[in-house]
Amino acid sequence: MDQFKSYLQYQKEITETKLKIINRFQKGIQAKPNKRTSKIEIARNVLHIAGRPLHVSEIIRLAQRDFQVALDRDSIVSAILKKVNAGKSFIRTAPNTFALKE
């Protein structure tokens, strides 16, 4: 009986090692999950599609319609203004109206 237990332990260790190798190969083969799109990227896409300056209310409405994403008004305005102040990606054309920087 002792030999049988040793045999089972041996088979178990071999199987576990095989599974580890299979898992390692599968991880290398699996497609990486899509990166989530940030709210600022959604706003950038909305403005790009529109091709003209949009008021923040329009940006929010189009993001909901086209991307099924609910943007919080205060946070998206804050995020866009940070980009405007840094001179990146967006320009302010009127109060709460933004366009893409060319």
N, C-alpha and C positions, 0 to 999 in steps of 0.2 A: 504494500500500500504506500510506503514511503517513496518508492520509485515513481509511482503514478502521480503523487503530489508534485514531485520534482519535475516530471514531464509536463504537467499542467502549468506549473509556474514558468517553465521554459517557453512553452507555446504562448502563454500570456505576454511575456516580455517581447517575444518576436512580433506578435500582433500589434502591441502598443508601439513598437518601433516603426513598423510598417505604416501605421496610422499617422504617426508624426511626420514621416517622409511624405505621405500623400497630402497631408494638410499643408506642408511647406510648399509643395509644388502647386497646389490649388491657389494658395495666397498669391503666388507669383503670376498666375494665369488670370485670375479674376479681374474683371474690369473695375477700375476705380470708380467709386460712386461720384455722381455729379456734384460739383461744388455748389453750395447754396448761393443763390443770387442775393446780394445785399440790397437793402432798400435804396441806397444811393445809386446802385447800378440799375435798378428798376427805373428810377427817375431819369437817369441818363438815357436809357432805352426809350422811354416815353418821349423825351425831348428829341431824340434822334429821329424817331418815326414821324413825329409831328413836323419836324423841319422848321420850326418857328418858335419864338418865345411863348411860354405858357404860364398862366397864373397857377399858383400852387393848388388851387381848387381843381383846375383842369388836370394837373399832373396826377392828383389823387384819384380823380374820377377815371381817367384813362388807365391808370395802373390797376384799378379794380376791374375795369372792363376787359382790358387786354391781357393782364397777367394774373388776375384773380388774387391780388395782393392788396390788403388794406393798409394804407400808409397813414401813420399818425401825423396830423398836420404840423404840430409843433416840432416834432423830432425831425421830420423831413426838411422843414424850413431851416432848422438849426444846422443840419448836416450839409445842406446845400450852401448856406451862408459861410460855413467853415471853408468849403472849397472855393467859394468866391473870394473870401478874404486871403486865402493862400494863393490865389491866382491860378487855380487848377480847375480845369474841366468846365466850370460854369461861369456865366456872367449874369449880373442883375440888370435887367432892362427897364424895370419899373418896380414900384413897391410889390413885393411878393410875386414878381414875375421874373422868370429865369429862362436863359437859353444856354445852349452849349457854346463853349469857347472854341473858336476855330483856330 
